[in-house]
Amino acid sequence: MGENDCDCGDGGRPQYGPWVWSAYKAYNELLREKLKKKFEAQEGPWMDKLAGELVELVNARWEGGRKGEKSESEILERIHKLLEE
């Protein structure tokens, strides 16, 4: 195909329409999902532990008082250990 065979718009760029952007977005979404699956397989158990500790931390902060402060510091220590792994 030569230059004159192309359905070009202004500036000599091809006009493919919005479906090219849709295909590009779909490709990126698929890649994003593949990455999520890989991370889930490798890091899932660790992330589950971390998420559990974060939920406990939020709950401890809601409870407040002395019990909350002691519990909060223990949870923060466990989170720190998880982050060092």
LOVOGU-395740 format. One record per residue (C-alpha): x, y, z; chain; residue in one letter; residue number from 1. Coordinates in steps of 0.2 Angstrom, whole numbers, plus 5000, padded with zeros to 4 digits. Each point is the difference from the previous one (the first is absolute). Layout:
% LOVOGU-395740
@xx:X; yy:Y; zz:Z; voba:A; mivo:A; tivo:NUM $
...
% end
This chain:
% LOVOGU-395740
@xx:5000; yy:5000; zz:5000; voba:A; mivo:M; tivo:1 $
@xx:5006; yy:5017; zz:4996; voba:A; mivo:G; tivo:2 $
@xx:4997; yy:5017; zz:5008; voba:A; mivo:E; tivo:3 $
@xx:4985; yy:5003; zz:4989; voba:A; mivo:N; tivo:4 $
@xx:4992; yy:4984; zz:5005; voba:A; mivo:D; tivo:5 $
@xx:4997; yy:5006; zz:5018; voba:A; mivo:C; tivo:6 $
@xx:4984; yy:5007; zz:5006; voba:A; mivo:D; tivo:7 $
@xx:5009; yy:5015; zz:5008; voba:A; mivo:C; tivo:8 $
@xx:4993; yy:5015; zz:5008; voba:A; mivo:G; tivo:9 $
@xx:5007; yy:5017; zz:5004; voba:A; mivo:D; tivo:10 $
@xx:5019; yy:4999; zz:5002; voba:A; mivo:G; tivo:11 $
@xx:5002; yy:4984; zz:4991; voba:A; mivo:G; tivo:12 $
@xx:4995; yy:4989; zz:5015; voba:A; mivo:R; tivo:13 $
@xx:4989; yy:4986; zz:4997; voba:A; mivo:P; tivo:14 $
@xx:4982; yy:5001; zz:5006; voba:A; mivo:Q; tivo:15 $
@xx:4996; yy:4984; zz:5008; voba:A; mivo:Y; tivo:16 $
@xx:4986; yy:5006; zz:5011; voba:A; mivo:G; tivo:17 $
@xx:4996; yy:4997; zz:5019; voba:A; mivo:P; tivo:18 $
@xx:5001; yy:4981; zz:4998; voba:A; mivo:W; tivo:19 $
@xx:5019; yy:5001; zz:5000; voba:A; mivo:V; tivo:20 $
@xx:4999; yy:5009; zz:5017; voba:A; mivo:W; tivo:21 $
@xx:4988; yy:4987; zz:5006; voba:A; mivo:S; tivo:22 $
@xx:5012; yy:4986; zz:4995; voba:A; mivo:A; tivo:23 $
@xx:5015; yy:5009; zz:5009; voba:A; mivo:Y; tivo:24 $
@xx:4989; yy:5002; zz:5016; voba:A; mivo:K; tivo:25 $
@xx:4995; yy:4981; zz:4999; voba:A; mivo:A; tivo:26 $
@xx:5018; yy:4995; zz:4998; voba:A; mivo:Y; tivo:27 $
@xx:5005; yy:5010; zz:5015; voba:A; mivo:N; tivo:28 $
@xx:4986; yy:4993; zz:5010; voba:A; mivo:E; tivo:29 $
@xx:5005; yy:4983; zz:4996; voba:A; mivo:L; tivo:30 $
@xx:5018; yy:5003; zz:5005; voba:A; mivo:L; tivo:31 $
@xx:4994; yy:5008; zz:5016; voba:A; mivo:R; tivo:32 $
@xx:4989; yy:4984; zz:5004; voba:A; mivo:E; tivo:33 $
@xx:5015; yy:4989; zz:4996; voba:A; mivo:K; tivo:34 $
@xx:5011; yy:5010; zz:5012; voba:A; mivo:L; tivo:35 $
@xx:4987; yy:4999; zz:5013; voba:A; mivo:K; tivo:36 $
@xx:4999; yy:4981; zz:4999; voba:A; mivo:K; tivo:37 $
@xx:5019; yy:4998; zz:5001; voba:A; mivo:K; tivo:38 $
@xx:5001; yy:5012; zz:5015; voba:A; mivo:F; tivo:39 $
@xx:4985; yy:4990; zz:5008; voba:A; mivo:E; tivo:40 $
@xx:5009; yy:4983; zz:4997; voba:A; mivo:A; tivo:41 $
@xx:5017; yy:5006; zz:5007; voba:A; mivo:Q; tivo:42 $
@xx:4995; yy:5013; zz:5013; voba:A; mivo:E; tivo:43 $
@xx:4982; yy:4996; zz:5004; voba:A; mivo:G; tivo:44 $
@xx:5003; yy:4991; zz:5017; voba:A; mivo:P; tivo:45 $
@xx:5012; yy:5014; zz:5006; voba:A; mivo:W; tivo:46 $
@xx:4987; yy:5013; zz:4994; voba:A; mivo:M; tivo:47 $
@xx:4986; yy:4991; zz:5009; voba:A; mivo:D; tivo:48 $
@xx:5010; yy:5000; zz:5017; voba:A; mivo:K; tivo:49 $
@xx:5004; yy:5019; zz:4997; voba:A; mivo:L; tivo:50 $
@xx:4982; yy:5004; zz:4996; voba:A; mivo:A; tivo:51 $
@xx:4994; yy:4990; zz:5016; voba:A; mivo:G; tivo:52 $
@xx:5012; yy:5010; zz:5011; voba:A; mivo:E; tivo:53 $
@xx:4995; yy:5017; zz:4992; voba:A; mivo:L; tivo:54 $
@xx:4982; yy:4995; zz:5004; voba:A; mivo:V; tivo:55 $
@xx:5004; yy:4997; zz:5018; voba:A; mivo:E; tivo:56 $
@xx:5010; yy:5016; zz:5001; voba:A; mivo:L; tivo:57 $
@xx:4984; yy:5010; zz:4994; voba:A; mivo:V; tivo:58 $
@xx:4989; yy:4991; zz:5012; voba:A; mivo:N; tivo:59 $
@xx:5012; yy:5003; zz:5014; voba:A; mivo:A; tivo:60 $
@xx:5000; yy:5018; zz:4996; voba:A; mivo:R; tivo:61 $
@xx:4981; yy:5001; zz:5000; voba:A; mivo:W; tivo:62 $
@xx:5000; yy:4991; zz:5017; voba:A; mivo:E; tivo:63 $
@xx:5012; yy:5013; zz:5007; voba:A; mivo:G; tivo:64 $
@xx:5005; yy:5002; zz:5019; voba:A; mivo:G; tivo:65 $
@xx:5015; yy:4991; zz:5008; voba:A; mivo:R; tivo:66 $
@xx:4994; yy:4983; zz:4992; voba:A; mivo:K; tivo:67 $
@xx:5001; yy:5008; zz:4983; voba:A; mivo:G; tivo:68 $
@xx:5017; yy:5008; zz:5003; voba:A; mivo:E; tivo:69 $
@xx:5008; yy:4983; zz:5006; voba:A; mivo:K; tivo:70 $
@xx:4991; yy:4990; zz:4986; voba:A; mivo:S; tivo:71 $
@xx:5005; yy:5013; zz:4987; voba:A; mivo:E; tivo:72 $
@xx:5019; yy:5000; zz:5004; voba:A; mivo:S; tivo:73 $
@xx:5000; yy:4980; zz:5000; voba:A; mivo:E; tivo:74 $
@xx:4991; yy:5001; zz:4983; voba:A; mivo:I; tivo:75 $
@xx:5012; yy:5013; zz:4993; voba:A; mivo:L; tivo:76 $
@xx:5015; yy:4988; zz:5006; voba:A; mivo:E; tivo:77 $
@xx:4992; yy:4986; zz:4990; voba:A; mivo:R; tivo:78 $
@xx:4998; yy:5011; zz:4985; voba:A; mivo:I; tivo:79 $
@xx:5018; yy:5006; zz:5001; voba:A; mivo:H; tivo:80 $
@xx:5006; yy:4981; zz:5001; voba:A; mivo:K; tivo:81 $
@xx:4989; yy:4996; zz:4984; voba:A; mivo:L; tivo:82 $
@xx:5007; yy:5015; zz:4991; voba:A; mivo:L; tivo:83 $
@xx:5018; yy:4994; zz:5004; voba:A; mivo:E; tivo:84 $
@xx:4997; yy:4982; zz:4992; voba:A; mivo:E; tivo:85 $
% end
